[in-house]
Amino acid sequence: MNVLIVHAHPEPQSFTSALRDLAAETLQGQGHQVLVSDLYAMKFNPVASAEDFSERANPDYLVYALEQREGVKAGRIAADIQTELDKLLWADLVIFNFPLYWFSVPAMLKGWIDRVLVSGVCYGGKRFYDQGGLAGKKALVTLTLGGRDHMFGEGAIHGPLEDMLRPLLRGTLAYVGMEVLPPFVAWHVPYISYEARQDFLRSYQARLQGLEQDVALEFPRLEQFDERLYPLQRPAQ
Ligand SMILES: Cc1cc2nc3c(=O)[nH]c(=O)nc-3n(C[C@H](O)[C@H](O)[C@H](O)COP(=O)(O)OP(=O)(O)OC[C@H]3O[C@@H](n4cnc5c(N)ncnc54)[C@H](O)[C@@H]3O)c2cc1C
């Protein structure tokens, strides 16, 4: 399979970068093709703006998604976006590898999402969730964070990690049609021992080697909704 690792960490020696390297080595060792988009190393521009289009369908008023839709058809989107989009369309599995920043993704990765998940290709009209433009591809979110695992979950001080990842897992990856695998999380990374970090690397490697057995998370399917996207069946009270 073709694998794209989208990596967002400013320090090449970071533990998050070690997870990236391990994923690349492990998957290549299994005979998969791996590409890495190292966003900081590439100095990726994370700002969606009018400069992303060499010509505009509407030069007077920027509607970014509409310009994406027209621009991608006409070959008018910025070269760095087109390059990333080509990698994305090539991939069967996309791994998003990053440290949690403010209950979310680093701005660098958010910018990659804003610019590369191009309207008209990845989603648009009623092409979302299981009908999204990236249906058939898998997504794995691999993240590091500072908090301890007992601080996350129902009733815990920060609440469930799934809640803070919702904009990414549901609002982005499931929305564009990807099959979203359960995230891999390395907790409390800066504060644990070297050995404990090595344990995370070992469990990540085992997880990657058994990826075929992973059961994807569940998200809405358009067949469960009517033409106006009202649910066909109300959930049981
Ligand atoms: C802006 C910002 C917002 C944040 N928001 C949150 C938040 O909302 N919630 C939260 O919980 N945390 C948050 N954090 C903390 C952040 O998520 C963690 O600091 C980060 O995930 C730790 O991972 P790292 O790769 O940066 O670790 P690093 O600090 O790079 O590495 C930790 C240690 O691992 C060592 N290491 C490197 N490679 C290896 C290896 N192969 N084997 C063993 N050890 C190795 C490094 O030398 C270092 O000593 C935030 C941090 C920032 C900067």
The ligand as a Gaussian input file, in Angstrom:
#p B3LYP/6-31G(d) Opt

LIG

0 1
 C        1.807000      25.242000      22.113000
 C        1.677000      23.981000      22.906000
 C        0.432000      23.550000      23.301000
 C        0.297000      22.354000      24.017000
 N       -0.950000      21.932000      24.354000
 C       -1.106000      20.766000      25.041000
 C       -2.399000      20.296000      25.383000
 O       -3.419000      20.904000      25.068000
 N       -2.508000      19.144000      26.097000
 C       -1.382000      18.421000      26.462000
 O       -1.519000      17.382000      27.098000
 N       -0.148000      18.830000      26.116000
 C        0.026000      19.977000      25.413000
 N        1.277000      20.407000      25.052000
 C        2.426000      19.516000      25.343000
 C        2.882000      18.770000      24.089000
 O        1.796000      18.085000      23.514000
 C        4.001000      17.794000      24.451000
 O        5.049000      18.546000      24.993000
 C        4.497000      17.022000      23.244000
 O        3.494000      16.216000      22.725000
 C        5.643000      16.115000      23.657000
 O        6.140000      15.423000      22.537000
 P        7.495000      15.886000      21.823000
 O        7.743000      15.017000      20.665000
 O        7.490000      17.361000      21.605000
 O        8.525000      15.538000      22.970000
 P       10.040000      16.034000      23.115000
 O       10.074000      17.104000      24.160000
 O       10.655000      16.303000      21.812000
 O       10.682000      14.702000      23.658000
 C       10.547000      14.272000      24.985000
 C       11.823000      13.522000      25.329000
 O       11.909000      12.348000      24.506000
 C       13.257000      12.199000      24.094000
 N       13.328000      11.338000      22.912000
 C       13.466000      11.694000      21.608000
 N       13.559000      10.592000      20.846000
 C       13.466000       9.534000      21.682000
 C       13.497000       8.135000      21.485000
 N       13.648000       7.610000      20.266000
 N       13.356000       7.325000      22.554000
 C       13.188000       7.850000      23.806000
 N       13.181000       9.158000      24.047000
 C       13.317000       9.993000      22.996000
 C       13.717000      13.623000      23.859000
 O       15.126000      13.712000      23.866000
 C       13.116000      14.328000      25.067000
 O       13.944000      14.207000      26.198000
 C        1.436000      21.591000      24.364000
 C        2.715000      22.049000      23.978000
 C        2.843000      23.227000      23.277000
 C        4.216000      23.697000      22.877000

